[in-house]
Amino acid sequence: MKPFFAVVLAVMLAGAGTSGAALAQRAPVPAAPATPAEKEAAAREREALRKRLDVLRKDIASREGERAEAADALQASEEEISRSTRRLTEIGVSQKQVQTELQQLDRRINTEQARLNTRQKELGALLRQQYAGGSLSPWSALLSGDDPHEMGRNLAYLGYISQARANAVNTVREEIAQLTTLQTDAAARRKQIDELAAEEKTERDALQTQSRERKRILDSIASGIQTQKRQADATARDEARMSALVDELTKVLARQAEEAQRAERARKEAAERAERIAREAAQRAAERSAERAAERAAAERAAQKVAAERAAERLAAERAATARLNERTEQRIEQRTVERSAPIPTVTAPSAPLVPEAPVPETSTALVVPATPSQPSPPPEPPAPPAQVLPPRPPVPEAPPERAVARNNAVPDASLSGNFERLRGRLRLPVKGEVVGRFGTARGEGGVWRGVFLRSSEGSQVRAVAPGEVVFANWLRGFGNLIIVDHGGEYLSIYGNNQTLFKQVGDQIKAGDVVAGVGATGGQTESGLYFELRHRGKPMDPLQWVSLQ
C-alpha cells in the first residue's frame, strides 16, 4: 500500500496548478507527477482489493446459503420441539384422564366391594334362617300328610325362598365378576399410566436434546454471520478509502492531461503562427525582390534608350552634315523633333538589395515571462493536502433490549363472542407479560413495529383473543412457530415465535382457548409472543383494540 499512497501524494502535489501560464509563473513543484508504471501499480493494487472484496462477498453469499440451510435445520429443530412439547402436553392430558378413570374405577371397585359384602351378608342370613327353620323341601312337604291347603302354601313359600336364594347367589356371582373386570381395568390403567410416564420421560429427553441443538445452531449462525459482516464492513471501508484516493488520482491525472492538451494546443498555435509569419516574410521578400528586378530592368531599358538616342543623334548629325546642303529646312525640322523627343538623361543609383528577414524560430512550449523589479513574482502556492484517510469505525455495539412500555395482567376468556369489529376496546392480549414497543415506532434492530411483542416466560399459555378458525399453523422463517386465526370480516390475529402450536388448520376455537405456548423460535433470543392484528391484510395497532389490565 505504501507505494500507492506515495504515488497519490505525488500526483496530488503535481496537480496543484490550474493552467499552463500559472504554472510558468510559479516555482517548480518539487514532487514529480506519477509515472505510467506507478499508475499501473496503483490500478493493480485497487483491482486486487476489489477482487478480495468480491471473494469476501461470495463467501458471505455462501455463508448466507449456509445460514439458509441452518435456518432450515433450525426450522426442523423448532418443529420437533413443538411436536415434542405438544406430545408432552397430550401425554399430560392423557395421564390426567387415565388417572381420573382410575380414580373412578377405584370408587366403583369400592362400591362393588361394599355391595358384594352386603349381598354375601344377606345370603348368609338367608342360609342361616333356612338352617334354623329345618330342612324344608318340596318332597318333604308332599310326604308330610298335612292339610293340602297348608301344604300348598308351604310349597309356595318354599318356591319363594328358593328363588330368593338363587337370585342372591346369581347377584353375588355377577358382582364378583364385575369386580374382577373393574380390577382388571384398573390394572390396565395403572400400566397405561406407567407407559405414559416412560413416554413422557423419553419426550422430555428428546425435547432437551432438540433445545440444545437449536441453541447450538443459533449460536453458530450468529457467530459466523457477525464475523463475516465485520470483515465485509472492514473491507468495504478499505475499498471506500481506496476508491476515494483513486478518484482523487483520476481527477489530478485528468487535470494534468487537460493542461498537457492546452500546452500542446498552444505549441501548435505558436508553430502555426511562426510558420505563417515566416511565410508572410518570405512572400514580402519575394515581392521586394521582384520590385527591385523590375526597377533594374526599367533602368537598363532607359539606358539602352539613351544610348540609342545618342547613336541616332550622331547618325542624324552625320546625315545632317552630308544633307545640310540639300535640305537645311529638313535638318531644322529633324533637329527640333529630336530635341522634343529626347528626355533629359538621368542616372538612377541602384538600390541596395533587400536582405530577407530571418525566419522566426519556433518558440518553446513553455512561455517564460521574466519578473520585473517593480512586480516580484508571487510565491508558489502550497501543495494540495493529500486525501484524508478516515480511520476504521469502531464496531457498532449491539442494541440493548427493548424497554417495556406497559404490562398486561389479564388474558382472554370465553365471555367474548359476536362480530369481531364490535369487540374493539374489549379484547385482551393473548398472554400475560410486558408489552415491548409500540405500533409504528422504530424497532431497536431496525424497521418499525407492525404489532407488539409480549415478553413472557417460556411455555406460558397463549390464548385466542376472539372466536374464529385457525387458517395457518406452521413454522415460518423470522416468526418461528406461527399460528393465524380468522375472525371473519377479513380480520386476522397473528401469534408468532411460539414454542408449541396446540391447534391445527381448520380447528374452530373460542375466545380464551389455548392455541400455543410461548417460546423464542424463528431466531429470537428472548422468550415472548409476537402479536399482530390485521384487517384486509393491513396491520392495525393492537393496543387500540385491547383493554390493558
Secondary structure, DSSP 8 states (H G I E B T S, - for coil): -HHHHHHHHHHHHHTT--SHHHHHHS---SS----HHHHHHHHHHHHHHHHHHHHHHHHHHHHHHHHHHHHHHHHHHHHHHHHHHHHHHHHHHHHHHHHHHHHHHHHHHHHHHHHHHHHHHHHHHHHHHHHHT----HHHHHTS---HHHHHHHHHHHHHHHHHHHHHHHHHHHHHHHHHHHHHHHHHHHHHHHHHHHHHHHHHHHHHHHHHHHHHHHHHHHHHHHHHHHHHHHHHHHHHHHHHHHHHHHHHHHHHHHHHHHHHHHHHHHHHHHHHHHHHHHHHHHHHHHHHHHHHHHHHHHHHHHHHHHHHHHHHHHHHHHHTTT-HHHHHHHHHHHHHH-----------------------SS------SSS----------------------------EEEEE-----TT--S-GGGGTTTB--SS-EEEES-TTSB-TTSSB-SSEEEE--TT-EEE-SS-EEEEEEEEETTTEEEEEEE-STTEEEEEEEEEEE---TT-EE-TT-EEEEEB--TT-SS-EEEEEEEETTEEE-GGGTB---
